[in-house]
């Protein structure tokens, strides 16, 4: 297995005929569907795979069959977390014999584990593991949030990466910052919503539950995150769903969208006209086009501004789109200076379009707060341990020995957001993950993510996600 591990890694569901019988034909179809979509690795026996609900014998059969069917085409990662220390070792040894490439270790669940105990657990387990291992931060299921200090110790013991499913973007940023000089240590998000920010800020990929259903869409999104080109798309025929940054919406024939190099995106065709295959005119041009000396003239200031705004994704509307389509069709067959002149002509037309909308929220890069990392991590830990019961400003301020007002000013200075905004973001991130990965009702998710009022939950969710919870879930179904 090559390091660092990166890309799209679906946490494979476990196909069953009944509670203790593996659906082998279904597993074969699922694996081929994933591999053909270009995924980069598979993670089995995780949360989506419902590992804690499966018998030991069924887990072993699942490992064996998966490794046989994958046949070394991509890495296979096996979750070995168990309430029993010996059980984790047994599964890891079996995974090694079956041909798996790595194991993933989350904290033992059910009983609460203190930080010192968690470090001791890794120190005892790591030397006995027969395969490379990643650690798995899942505070909502394990009753402990893996602090950066715990992660650092796990890395010293040989961990090759971490999957973070906390739903906390600032914690994710702190991991990227802490391990930026360790190129072989993978920072992988378990929250699909964070994939764009993860890649753009130095992370390596996502364990994306939604990739069970839409693997190619997530692979395309990852590829778009690592390729630095501008892109202008005109939909000639077909309709479907698109992801642009943090925006999930539908598209249809006649849509025209300009995308900057910093905005990840993916299109998925869901419908096409009878006897007319889906079609799109796509024009790529290099990121450094606006940094060239040619653009440093007053006549092109408006074009430069347009391209900078394209990092939010711009959807253009109106009657002038047909004229632009005709020019894009001609541009396909042009080369050299003639193509460059025609592209400038298209830019001029885009500036004349009066109706447009931004698809994604503005991207905010994290500030560097290395020297404050330990203090900020105390805040992260407190929030995640208390998110369901209730977060109290006075309590978190006491952790840093500050008055509430001083703490609020400090937190905003270091993170570029208020503490209230941060807590709301954590709650909404947890809720978004549950909407995708569970069948819980919106009302139940409201309470599980720390809200006491459904109306407030719906309001805050829509304000952050630009969709109601029901609309957000529908986009992934």
N, C-alpha and C positions, 0 to 999 in steps of 0.2 A: 504494500500500500504506500503510495507516494504521499509525502507530507509537504505542505500542510494539506489536510483534508479540506476540500472546499466544494462549493456548488450547491445544487439542490439534492437533498437527501430525504426522500419521503419516509415518514414513520409508518411502515406498512401495517395496514389492518390485518387481522388474522381471519382468513376465510374459514367458516365452520359449517358443517352439515347439522351438527347439534352441539350441545355444550362441551363434548369431549371428543369430537371427531373432526379432523382436519379435512377441508374441502380441497383435495389435491388438484383436480382439474381447474377449480376456481383460482387457486394459488398460481398455477402455471399461467393462466390467462392474465392475471394481475401483474405478474412479474414481467411477462413479455410486453405488456402495455407500458409499463414503467421504463424498461430498458430501451424500447423503440423510441420513446420520447426524448431520450438523451440525458436522463438523470445521471448524477455523478456517483451515487452510492445508495444503499438501502439500509434502513435501520429497522430491525425487527424486535419484537418484545418490548416495546416502549408503551407510552400511555395510550396511543391510538391502537396499538396491538393488544391492549387489555391484558398485559402479561400477569398482573397479580391475580387475575380471575381464572388463569389457565393452570391445569395440573402440570406437575413436573414432567410427566411422560409426554404430554401434548406439546409442551414447550420444546422438548428435545426433538420430537418429530418435526416440528415447525422449522427448527434450526437446520436439521439434516436436509429436509426437502428444499428449503430455500437455497442453501449452498449448492445443492446438486443442480437446481434449475438455473441459478445465476451462472454457475460454471466459470467463475473467475472473470466474468466480463466487466464487473464493477465490484468495488469493495462491499462486503456485507458486515454490518455492525450489529452486535447482539447486546440487548439489554440484559444485565445479570442481576439487577437489584432484587433483593429478597429480604424478608425479615430475619432469615437465618444466615449467619456468616458462612457456614459450611455449604448452604444452598447456593450462595453466590459463587463460591469456588467450584462447586460441582458443575454448574451451568457454564462457567468460563472454560473449564477443562473440556467439557463436551463440545463447546463451540470451536475450540482449537482443533479437536479431532475431526470435526465435520468440515473444516476448511474455511471458517470465518476469518475475517481480517483484523477485527478489533472488537473490544467490548466497551459498553457504556455503563457507568456506575453512578447511580443516584444514591442519596442517603437512605438508610433503612427506614421504612415507613412504619406507621402505627404509634410507636413510642417516641416521644420528643427526644431530640439529641442535642446536647450542648455543643458549643463550638470546639471546646477542647476535646470532647469525645469524638467529634467528627474528624478532627485531625488525627487522633489516635486510630480511628477506624481506617482511614486511608493509609496510615503508616503501617498498619498490620496487614491490610489487604494487598496493597500494591506489589510488594515483593513476591507474592504468591500467584499473581496473575500471569498466565502463559502467553498473553497477547497484548499489543498496545492498547491503552485504555483512554477514554474520554470521561470527564465527569459531567453530571447532569444536574443543573440547578432547577428545581421544581418546588418552590416553597409552598405552593397551594396544596400539594399532595404529600409533602414530607415533613412539614412543620419546622423546617429550618431553611434559612436563606444563606447560601454559601457566600460569605464575604470574600473580598479580594484577597485577604490574608490566607483564607482557607484554600482558595484557588492557587495562590502562589506556592503554598506547601505541596499541593497535589502535583503541580508542575515539577517541583523539585524531586518528587517521588517517581516521575516518569510519565505523567499525564501528557497526552499530545493535543489536548484541546478541551473545550467546554461547550456544551449545549445549554444555553440559557433560556428557560421558559418562564422567567419571572414576570415578563410583561413590562419591565422597567427599562425604558430606553436610556436613562441616565446611568444606570448600573451597567448596561451594555457598553456605553461609551467609556466608562471607567475601566472596564476590562480591556477594551481596544487600546486605551492610553497606557495601561500598565504593561501590556505585553507587546507593545509596538516594536520592540527590539528583539522579539523572539519570533522570527519568521516562520518557524515550523509548528508553532502553537496556534491551533485553530480557534477562532471566536465565531461560534455559530449560533444564530438566533433560532429559538423555537417559536417565535411569534411572527407569523407570515407578514403581518402589517409592517414589521421593522426591516424587512429585507432590503429595501432601497437604501435606508440610512445605514444599515450594517455594512453594505458593500462600499458605499461612497465614503465611509469614514474609516475604512481599513479592516473591516471584518471579512469573513471568508464564505458565508453562505447561510442557508436556512434548512432546518428540519421542518418542512412545511406539510402539515396535515392535509391541507387542501390539494396537495400534489397527488394524493391517492386518486382523486377524481380528475384533476386537470394538470397532469405532469408537464406537458409541453408548454402550457401557459407559464408555469413557474420557471421552467428552463429558459424560455424566451426572456422572461423578466430578469433573470440572473444575467443572461448574456448581454442584455441591454444595459445592465448596471456596470458592466466591466468594459464595454466598448464606448469610446468617447467620440461620438459623431453627432452632428445635428441630423435631424430626419424630418422630412415633410411628407405626410401621407394623405393620399386622396383615395377614398373608397369608391371604386367603380361599380362593384356589385357585391351583394352579400350583407349580412348584418350579424351582430354578436355582442360580445362583452370585451371590454378593454380595462386594463389597469394602467394608470399613469400616475406615478408617485404614490400618494396615499388616496387616490381617487379610483373608485370602481364604478363604471357606468357602461351604458350600451352605446353601440355605434350603428350606423346604417349607411346605405348608399348615398353618396354625395357629401359625406363628412370630410372635412379638410383640417388636419391637425399638424402644427409645428411643434417639434420636441427638441429641447436642448440636450447637450451631452451629459448633464448631471441628473436627468430625470429618467429612472427606470420605467419600462413600459412593456406591455404585452397585449396582443390582440388575439382573440379566439373567435373563429367563425362558428356561429350556431345555426344560421339559416342562410339559404341561398335560393335564388329564383330558379324555377324549373327550366332545365336545359341551358342554364347560364351559370358557369362555375364562379365562385367568389374570386374577385380580382381587386388589386390595389396598386396604384402608382406610388412608388416610394423613391424619394430622392435623398441621397446621403451627401453630406459635405463635411469636411474636417472641422474639428473643434477649434483649431488655431486660425480659422479664417478671420475671426474678429480681432486677433492679436497681430495680424500682419500690418505692415506699414501702409498698405493700400487703403485700409479702413480708417486710418488716422487723418481723415480729411473732413471738413465740415459738412460736405454734401452727403456723407454716409452716416452721420450721427444718428439719424432716425433708424436706419437699418441696424446699426450696432445695438441700439436700445431694444429693438424688436428681438434680436437674437439673444440678448441677455435675459429678457423676459420669458423666452422660450423654455427656460428651466422649470417653469411651472406647467408647461404644456398649454398651448393655445389652440382652441377650437374656433374656426372661422365659419361664419354663417352669411347667407344672403345671395343676391343675384349675381354678384361679381365672381362667385366661386367657379362658375362654368368657364369663364374666360381664363381663369388660372389653370383649370384642368387642361384646356387646350394647349397652353404653353408648357405644362409639365409633360404632356404626351410628346411634344416636339423635342423637349429637352432630352428625352431618353436617347435619341439618335445623334445628338450633337457631341462633339469632342473639343478639347483644347479651349482656346480663347472664346470661340463662339458659344460654348456651353456656359462659360463663366459670365459672359454678357447676358445670356438668356436668364441665368439664375438671378442676376441683379435686377433684371426686368420683373421677375416673379416677386422678388422682395418688394419692389416698388408697388406692385399690385396688392400685396398683402397689407401694406401700409394704408391703402385706400379702402380696405374693408372696414366698415363702421361697426358691424356687429360681431363681437367675439366674446369668448369667456375663458377664464383660466380654469384648467382642469384640476390642478393639484395645489395644495398649500405651499407657500414659500418654504424653501429648505433652509433650516437653521442649523448651522454647524456648531458642534459643542465647543465651549470654551475650554482652554487648558487649565486644569485645576489640580495638577499633580500634588503639590504640597498640601492641599486640603483634602486629599483623597480619603484618608482615614476618618476625618470628621464627616464628610459627605456620606461615606459608607455606613456610618452609624445611623444616619437619617434613613438611608435606604432600608437598612435592616429593621428599624423600628416600624416603618410604614408597612413593610410586608408581613411582619408578625402581627400587626394590629389592624390591617386593612378591613377585615370583616367586622371586628368588634367596634371599631371606631378609632380614628386618629385624633389625638388631642395636641393642639399647638403648644400648650404649656409643657407637656411631657417631652416632646421632641426638642424643644428649646432647652430644657433642663439637661438633656443629654450632652449638649455642647456648652453647658454652663453659661447660657445667655438669657437675657430677658426676651420675651416673645417678639417685641418690636425689633430688637437688634438681630435676632435670628432671622426674621423675615427679610431684612435688608441684606444680611450676609448671604442667605440662600439665593436670593434673586441675583446678586452680584456674581456669584460663582456658577450659576446654572442658566442664567438668562430667562428665568421664568419664576413666577411666585410659587410659594410652597403650596398654596391652594390649587393652582394650575397643575402642579406636579402630582398631587394626590388625585385630582380628577383624572389626569392622564393615566395614572396607574390603574385606577378603577375601570376606566373605559377600555384600557388595553386588556385587562383580565376578562371583561365582559365580551369584547370582540372575539377573543380566543374561544370562550365558551359557546358563543353563537355559532362558530364554525364547527367546533369539534364535538358538541354535545347536542342532545335532543331536549334539553331543558327548556321550559317555557321562558319567554322574555321576562315575565314577572319573577320567576325563580332566580334567573340570572341577575336581575336587578338587586335582589336581596343578597345573593351570594357575592356580588362584587362590592358590597358595602353601602348600597343606597337603601334608604328607608321609605322612599317615595317614588312611585313609578313615573309620575309626571316629570319630576326633576331628572330622573334617570334618562327618560326619553329626550328631554331638552338638552342635557349635557352631551349625550351620545351624538345627537344630530349636530350639535355645535362643533364637535371635534371631528366627526366622521363624514359630515355632509349627507348623512342618511339616517333614517330611523333604524332601530335595532332590527325590526322585521325586514326592512329593505336591504340592510347589510347582509343578513342571513340568506335572503333570497338570491343575492348575487353569487353565493357560493353553492347553491343547490341546483 
